[in-house]
Every structure is written in C-alpha cells, then in structure tokens.
C-alpha cells in the first residue's frame, strides 16, 4: 500500500487574499469566533510576534491553479516547504536531467511574500526516480548522491532556510543495533552515507540549517521510546564526529486519541538542545481515524485539543523554532487521500489541519494560534 512517504503528487499575490471568505464557521464556539483570522489575527502574525515560524507543506500544482489556496498560504505562513516537488523523483526525473520548474516556482512565491523556504529533501530511501534502481550501484552511488546534493542545494544556495538533508534513516524493524535503516543508500555506501550527505550539503550551501528529519518518536510507548533513543544516538554520533548538523525535525503525525504525549518527547527536545541543535516540528497533523464519533464537531474538538497541548509543550523549549503542518486544509491532507492513507472510516473526512475544505478556520486553527501565543519572550 502506498503511504504519504511514498506518494508523489502529479505534478500569487497578497491581493488575492480577497478571494478568501472572511466569515467564520458556525460550528465554532462564540469565544473562538472573535476577531479576524487574517492580518494581525493570522498564524503568520502570531508566530512572527513570538520569534517563531509557522508554515505548511505546499502542493505546487494547487499553488499554480487555485488562487484561494495561494492566498491562504500567503496570509497564514511565514515559511513553506514543498510537499513533493523537491524530492528526487520530481526534481531529478532522469539520470542526466533535473527539473527545477516546480521548486523554482515555490521559491519565487515564498520570496514574493517574504516567506522562508524549507528544502525537503536531499537524501531519502523513498520517492526515488524510476532510473535509480537500474543506474545506481556500488561503483557510482557516492558520485550520484554528492552530485545530486551539490546540484540541488547549490542551485538554491543562500535562499533556503533549512534542508532536510537525510530523511527517516532509522528503522528498528531492520534489526541493526544502531537502529539504522538498511536503505539503498546504506546498502551501497554503509552508515557513512549520512555523514557524506551532511558534509556535501554544507559545502553546497554554507548558510542553510542542515536537518535530520524523522517520524514515530513522539509517544511514550515502547516502540517510540526505542526509536527516539536510536535517533538521539545518531544525533550524538554525528555531533561528536563533527558532522555539520544544525537541527532535528520531528515530523509529528499525531493520533487524536492522544491528548497528552508525555514527557519523553519534551525530554528529547531538551537533550537535542544540549547538543546545540535546533528542533523543528516539520509535518504536523492529527489523525482522527481512531475516534469513534462520526460527528465532525466532536472530532474537531479532539483534534484541536491535541494541537493545543502538543504545540504548547513543544515550544516551551526555546530550541523549537518552527511549526509546520503537512498541508493547510483538510481536503488536501494526505489523510483524506485514498492513495496515501487507508482510512478506517472511508466515508468521513478527517479533521486533520487548521483549515477546512472551504478554507475556513477549524478549531485546530484557534488551538494552534493560542499555542503559538504561549511562547515566552
């Protein structure tokens, strides 16, 4: 089955904000529906006022074709990340050809609207182009990996705030004592491929914040505890060896039945800070599949509670500088796409993100905005 991590989608102007409906959804409680959600009331403004970044993953096809979507991003975000258009399959579709059009378009949009841009990603075991399996081998893997990183990161040198240099390199299921995933890169280059990727990225762009990004480390159950320990072990090894790494990304795909994630992840953030690393929430959304209630308002309230508790707890640590959601509106969430997620309740739309299908703010919007406001100056 395809998952969000394997799926690739096929593939403005601030004045366009007038395309967005200004009314608030009637399901909101009166105390929530106070004031504007754009301008000074936007997530962007609230994050900026507290020295934070709020942003979302962007579908570049929609960015081009949906003016209301484009306006919403400009209104709410001070940072964006490509959902798919900077992954290998999209940006390096043939062994001897790169396709920068979509990534360039996203960068131009970000710069037009005074946003920062995250790069996602330079080295991953998935979203590889069709030519990879028949072309890359033990003899040329190093050259192809470093060539790709130099070409892509070098093209955007000085214009990217942070790069996910290596994505999801830990897999406990592969049985190694260090937790490393036995990926194609590992099979051809050994554990040193991670160091190689980071060192090459630093050469290609000395100014970008170089990030290791992973999922499944947010909870306090045994599997998450073990994976979190493996990720921290990798971070400690990289920093001890002088590998240029600046940040760790915590993807944060959270289950709505978890209203409080416990002390494990906040302790992880504290430990990362002691290593001199920043911490980014890179792919936040809340999955309501495990909620029994079909009523959207009930599920929206549960999702909002998770947003509020999780983000408030995380940004209490000054190491946490960015909060990005994986998408901005529910109808474009991977959780509502049958190609990327097998839903337990196929007939109902998940309430996963800060805006609904009509680009109206959900209770999660207000919870997230309040959580951003909790950041101490």
N, C-alpha and C positions, 0 to 999 in steps of 0.2 A: 504493500500500500504506500502511495506517495504521502509524504508528510510535508509540513511547512518547510522543513530544511531541505527537501529535495525538489520542491516545486519552483518552476520559473514561469513567471507570467509571460504571455506573448507580448511579446513586445521586443507671465501673469502681471498681474498688475494689482496693486493695493486698491486701486479704484474699483476693481471687480468685487470688492467686499460688499458693494451694494446689491450684489446678486444673492447674498445670504439672507434668509429670513431672520428677522430680529426678534420675533415672538418666542417665548419660552414654552416648553411643552406643559400641558395642563396636569400631567401626572406628578409634576414637582410640587413639593410642599411650599406653602406661601413664603416661609422664611428662606427657602432656597432661591425662589424666583425674584430676587431683589437685585436691581442694578443690571448693567449691561454685561454681556459676555465677550464683547469686543473692546478694542481700545484699552483703557485702563483696567477693564474687567477681564481681559483675556489671560489665558495661561501664560502667554508670552510676557505680558507686562508683569504679572505676579512673580514669575521666575526671575526676570531681569532685575526686579527691585531687590531681590534677595541674593543676587550674585550667582544664580543658577541658570541652567539651560533646560528648557522643555522643548521637545520636538517629537517627530513621528517618522515612521518609515513611509516612503513615498513610492507610489506606482507611477512611473514616468509616462505611461500611456494615458492614464487619467489626468495627470498634470497637463498634458497637451490638449486633451479633448473635453475636459469638464471644468468650465470656468468657476463654478461654485466650489468645487474641490480645491482648485488652485487658490481661490480667495480665502477659503477656510485655513489652509496651511499658512498663508501669508499673515493672516490675522492672529493665529494662535501659537506659532512656532518661532523660536529664535535659533533653532538648529534642526536640520533634517538629515535623513540617511536614506540611501537607495534601498528599496526593498529587494530588487533583483538586478538592477542594471549595472552594478559594479562587480557582480560575481563573474567567475571565469567564463561560464558558458555564454553570458551576454556580452562581455567586453573583449573576449578573446575567442571568437567563434571558429576560427581556423588557425592552424598552427603558425601560419605566416601572415595572419591578418588580425588586427584589432578593430573593434567597432566602438568608438567613443561617443557616438552621437547622443545617446540617451544620458550618459553620465555628464557630458558637456552641458546638455540642456538643464539637468538638475542643478549643476553648479551655477549656471547663469541665473536660474531662478533664485537660488539662495543668495547670490551676491546682489541681485536686483533688490531684494527685500531685506538686506542687512542681516542675513542668517549665517550661521556657521554650518559646515557640512562635515558629516562623518563619512569615512570610507569603509565599505563593507563588501567584500573582504579580500585579502591578498593571498591567503593560503587556507584551504578547506578541503576536506575529503569528499564533499558532495558538490553539486552544481558544476561539475567538470564538463567541459565540452566533449562532443562526440569523438573528436580526433584524439583525445587524451589516451585512451586505452591502447590504441594501436600505434601510438607515436612515442610515448614517454617510456623510457626504460632505464636500467641501471647506469647505462653509459651517458645518458643526456639529461637525466632528471634534475641534476644540480643546475645545469645551464638553463633549462627551461624555467625552473622556479625562479631563479635570480633574474633571468631576462624579463619574465612577466612582471615581477615586482619593480624592477628598475623602470620598465616602460610605463606601467600604470601609475605607480606612486610618483615617478619622476615627472610625468605629464602634469600632475596637479600639485607639484611642489609649492609649498608656501600658501596653498589655498584650501587645504583640508585641515580641520582642527584635530581630528584623530582618525587613525586607521585601526580597524580590526585586522591585525597582522596575521594572527593564527586564530582560527575559529574551531572550537569543540575538539580539542586534541586529547581529551580524557574520555576513556570508555572502560568502565570497570568490567564489563562483560568480556573484554578481550583477554583478561586474566593475567596481565602483567603486574608485577609487584609495585611498579611506579604508577600504574593506572593509565599509562599512555595507550591511546587507540592505535591499533595496528592498521593504519590507513595506507593508501597507496604511497603517500609521501614517506611514511615511516618504513614501509617495505623496501623502498628504493634508496633512501638516504639515512635510515636509522633515526634515533632520537635527535640527532644534531640538526635535523631539518628545521626544527623550531628556532634554534639559535641562528641558523643561516637566514631564515626569513626575517627575523627581527634586525639582524645586523645589516642585511641588504636594504630593508625599509629605511633604516636610519641614514644610510648613505644616500638613498634616493630622495628622502625628504627629511632634512635635519630638524625641522621645526614641528612636525606633526607629533601628537601624543600617540605613542605606539601601545596598542592594547591587546591583551589576551582576552578572548570572549568565550563564555560557556553557559550551559543551562543545567537545570536539575540540582542546584546546590542551595536552594532557598529554604528547605524544610529541616525539621529536626527529627526525621525518621532515619533508620539505619542506612538506607541506600544513599540518601542525600548527605548524611554525615560523612560517609566514606568517600563519596565523590568530592565533597568540599575539601576534605583533608588531602586528597590527591591533587586538586587544583592548587591548594596552598603549597603543597610540596613542590610542584612545578614552579610556582612563583618564587619561592625561596631559592630554588636551584638556579633559576635564571638570574635573579638579582645577585646571588653570591658569585656567579661566574661572570659578572659584568656585562651580561647581555642587555642591550638597550631596550628596556620596557618601562613604560610610564604609567600604565593603568590596567585595571582588570574590569572587564564588562560582565555584569550579572544579568542574564537575559530576562529573568523574572516573568516567565509564563506561569501564572499563579492559578490555583484552583479556588473557586468561590466558596467551597466548603471550609476553607482555611481562613478563619478570621484573624488569627494571630500566628505568625510563623515561628515564634520562639526566639531564644537568644542566640542560636547558632549562627545565623547569617549576620547579625549585628556584630558578633564577636569576630567573624571572618573579616568584616569591613575594618574593624579596629586593627586586626593583625596586618591587613594589607597596608593600612596607613603607616604602621611601624616600619614597613619595608620601603616607605617613600612613594607608594603608589596612590594614584587617584582611583576612584571607583565610579563606574558609570552603570546606571540602570538602562539597559540598551534595547529591550524588546518587550516592555511591559504590556500585558493584557491579562484579563481574568476570565477563566473558562467556567461557565455555569452549567456544564453538562451534568454534573453530579448533584445539582439541586433538583429536588423532586417537583417543586412548584412549576406549573406552566405559566402562571400569571407573570407577565413581563415586569410589572411594577415590583413584585416581590423579589424577582431575580435581580432587577436593577439595584434595589436597596442592598442586597447581599454583596453584589459586585462593588458597589460604592464603599461599603464598609471595609472591604479588603484594600481598595485603593488608599483610603484614608489611613488605615493602620500601617500598611506596609511602607508607603512613601514617607509618612511621618517618622517612623522608626529609622528608616534608612538615612534620610537627610539630616537627622540629628547629628550624624558624624560629618565633620567638615570635609572629609575625604570624598564624599559623594557630591559630584559637581554637575551631573547630567541625569535627566529623567526623560527617556524616550519611550513612547508607546509604539507597538508594532501595528501601525496604521492609526487612523484618527477617527474613522466612522465604522459602525458595526457592520454595515452591508459590505464593506471591503475587507473585513477581517478574514484571515486565513481560517479562523474557527467557523466561519459561515460559508466556507467553500468546500464542496464535497470532494474536490480533487486533492485538497491538502489536509482535511480533517474528517474523520469518520465520526459523525455526531451520534450520541446516544438518543437524541430526540430530533430526528431529521426535520420534523415539521415546525420547529420553533427556531427563531433567530436568537443567537447568543447575544447577550448584552455586555460585550467584552471591552468596549472602548468609550472614550469621553463624549462622542457624538453619535447620534442615531442615524438611521438610513436617510433621513431628510436633513442632515447636518444641523440638527437641533441638539443642544447640550443635554446629556443624560445626568442622572445623579452622580455618576462617576466623575463627571467634569467638576462638579462642585466639591466633591470629596478631595479630588486631586488638587484643586485650587487652594482649598483650605490647608491641605498638607504642605504645599509649597510655602504658604504663609507661615507655617510653623518653624521655618528655618530661622535660627538665631543669627543676628547680625554680627 
